[in-house]
Amino acid sequence: MDAVFRALAHADRRRMLDIIRDTPGCNVGEVCARFAMSRIGAMKHLGVLEAAWLVVSRKKGRTRRLYVNGAPLQMIHDRWLSEWSTLWAADVTRIKYRVESGGTAPARPAKRRRPPAARKKTGRRPRTRTKTSKR
């Protein structure tokens, strides 16, 4: 997952991903032509994207066709955002209904609960008294 964040850290690589997403199956030359850098520099950036599995290339004849692989981004979304999406969805829905009703809907927000993964776990056992004998 670190490789994905490292790959997305550079603005040119993010722009390359946008180009490849908008024109799936484009070749390396078409991507390199849109940047004011050498072909070798663009190839290094594409290599970082491929190492992070954000871009998949298929060789067809003498050209390499490029495609975006959304799986690494989906894994990041699932890890950090999916737990919070249900929490916020209820709030957004409540706001929507209140605005549509002209402000006559109840103003009291629903009680919020933190997602299970975010709840604090103490790890302590309940204390039990033991009888100690005097010697």
Secondary structure, 3 states (H helix, E strand, C coil): CHHHHHHHCCHHHHHHHHHHHHCCCEEHHHHHCCCCCCHHHHHHHHHHHHHCCCEEEEEECCEEEEEECCHHHHHHHHHHCHHHHHHHHHHHHHHHHHHHCCCCCCCCCCCCCCCHHHCCCCCCCCCCCCCCCCC
